[in-house]
Amino acid sequence: MTNQNYIDQLRLPIIQSPMFIVSNARLVIASSKAGIVGSFPTANCRTLEALDQEFTEITQALGSGKDALPWAVNIIVSKMYARSNDDIELILKHKPPIVITSLGNPKEVVSKVHEYGGLVYSDVINLYHSKKAISAGVDGLILVCNGAGGHTGDLSPFAFISEVRSIFDGTIIVGGSISSGDAVLAIKALGADMAYMGTRFIATEESDATEDYKQMILNASANDIIKSNKITGVNGNWLEQSLNNAGINPNAGGIQSTISNFKKMIMPFIKQKLKVDFDVSKASAKRWKDIFSAGQGVGSISNVPSVEDLVLELEQQYKESKNRIS
Ligand SMILES: Cc1cc2nc3c(=O)[nH]c(=O)nc-3n(C[C@H](O)[C@H](O)[C@H](O)COP(=O)(O)O)c2cc1C
């Protein structure tokens, strides 16, 4: 893919976003075959052999070269991720049509992926990183906004999209709480090109999430999502029920909590903030695997369909929403 016209050929402008523990080749293949863009993070494969195998499975199912259905792989571009260079070698071998970079400077990846005709999108949470990615030559920016599953941003899409659009005419993809066809249409109205949907795809037949995880998503509403930097060191969104199951009480804790409770009394709007102050030091549960991440869009999720059925459902919502406002 040497240009971005592929978006117009999609059934819906959606990237099923990469999710640690959850995404797999089945989900990628089902998404791309259903007419959206599937993706997975390289970190989901424990070894390079497993990653090589995953790439092979996907390219066999979705084709390669110019005729391939669009799909994407997500790579962490940082010295903190030891396998970064080896993963890039495998990317160059299998040539995924789209490469999504997280963290770090995407410059090197951009030149290598452009050489084989692929596109590079970088995920960003603020204008500073958007500008850096733009100067590195990326084809698209993924604006991870407030309420997103996984590591979340803080900005409202209403603010972020227009600021980025004013300095960037490439592809703008937006993530954060988008779980319905209506929301996909909404971010297009704001000037974005595509939606980045994660949480909605956790509750699908093809995802690798456990039954407990899927059930928790079905039971949850936006109020059950706790934003915290205590689990991984940076702000992420977590299902409160899974924190409770791990013996972590986000509303209790040491001295920070006491201070926060005081703030709570005097300033109700700090309530959301104080939930970042809790003690996880004694919990043995594994983050991501036992402590489940999800975005605020959980409240719109009430079934666990196949990806094909989900895309049909989203398409119907998208069309109904369009009719409603036209
Ligand atoms: C369980 C889970 C794991 C995630 N893992 C990754 C990851 O490995 N790499 C990445 O770039 N983003 C990851 N994300 C973030 C998503 O790609 C995306 O930004 C987010 O899901 C969009 O918000 P939404 O979940 O509200 O739809 C993860 C999200 C979730 C829910």
The ligand as a Tripos MOL2 file, in Angstrom:
@<TRIPOS>MOLECULE
LIG
   31    33     1     0     0
SMALL
NO_CHARGES

@<TRIPOS>ATOM
      1 C1         -6.2510   -5.1380   27.2340 C.3       1 LIG1
      2 C2         -5.6020   -4.0860   26.4120 C.ar      1 LIG1
      3 C3         -4.3060   -4.2480   25.9890 C.ar      1 LIG1
      4 C4         -3.6840   -3.2600   25.2120 C.ar      1 LIG1
      5 N1         -2.4180   -3.4780   24.7470 N.ar      1 LIG1
      6 C5         -1.8520   -2.5860   23.8950 C.ar      1 LIG1
      7 C6         -0.5940   -2.8560   23.2900 C.ar      1 LIG1
      8 O1          0.0220   -3.9080   23.5060 O.2       1 LIG1
      9 N2         -0.0700   -1.9290   22.4450 N.ar      1 LIG1
     10 C7         -0.7300   -0.7670   22.1730 C.ar      1 LIG1
     11 O2         -0.2190    0.0570   21.4010 O.2       1 LIG1
     12 N3         -1.9310   -0.4790   22.7240 N.ar      1 LIG1
     13 C8         -2.5020   -1.3800   23.5530 C.ar      1 LIG1
     14 N4         -3.7570   -1.1220   24.0800 N.ar      1 LIG1
     15 C9         -4.4430    0.1290   23.7120 C.3       1 LIG1
     16 C10        -5.2830   -0.0600   22.4470 C.3       1 LIG1
     17 O3         -4.5070   -0.3790   21.3390 O.3       1 LIG1
     18 C11        -6.1250    1.1900   22.1560 C.3       1 LIG1
     19 O4         -5.3590    2.3540   22.2700 O.3       1 LIG1
     20 C12        -7.3300    1.2980   23.0920 C.3       1 LIG1
     21 O5         -7.8830    0.0270   23.3120 O.3       1 LIG1
     22 C13        -8.4030    2.1910   22.5210 C.3       1 LIG1
     23 O6         -9.3710    2.4930   23.4980 O.3       1 LIG1
     24 P1        -10.6630    1.5800   23.7970 P.3       1 LIG1
     25 O7        -10.1550    0.3570   24.4630 O.co2     1 LIG1
     26 O8        -11.4570    2.4450   24.7220 O.co2     1 LIG1
     27 O9        -11.3460    1.2650   22.5180 O.co2     1 LIG1
     28 C14        -4.3860   -2.0830   24.8770 C.ar      1 LIG1
     29 C15        -5.7150   -1.9270   25.3050 C.ar      1 LIG1
     30 C16        -6.3320   -2.9080   26.0630 C.ar      1 LIG1
     31 C17        -7.7520   -2.7260   26.4820 C.3       1 LIG1
@<TRIPOS>BOND
     1     1     2 1
     2     2     3 ar
     3     2    30 ar
     4     3     4 ar
     5     4     5 ar
     6     4    28 ar
     7     5     6 ar
     8     6     7 ar
     9     6    13 1
    10     7     8 2
    11     7     9 ar
    12     9    10 ar
    13    10    11 2
    14    10    12 ar
    15    12    13 ar
    16    13    14 ar
    17    14    15 1
    18    14    28 ar
    19    15    16 1
    20    16    17 1
    21    16    18 1
    22    18    19 1
    23    18    20 1
    24    20    21 1
    25    20    22 1
    26    22    23 1
    27    23    24 1
    28    24    25 2
    29    24    26 1
    30    24    27 1
    31    28    29 ar
    32    29    30 ar
    33    30    31 1
@<TRIPOS>SUBSTRUCTURE
     1 LIG1         1 GROUP 0 **** ****
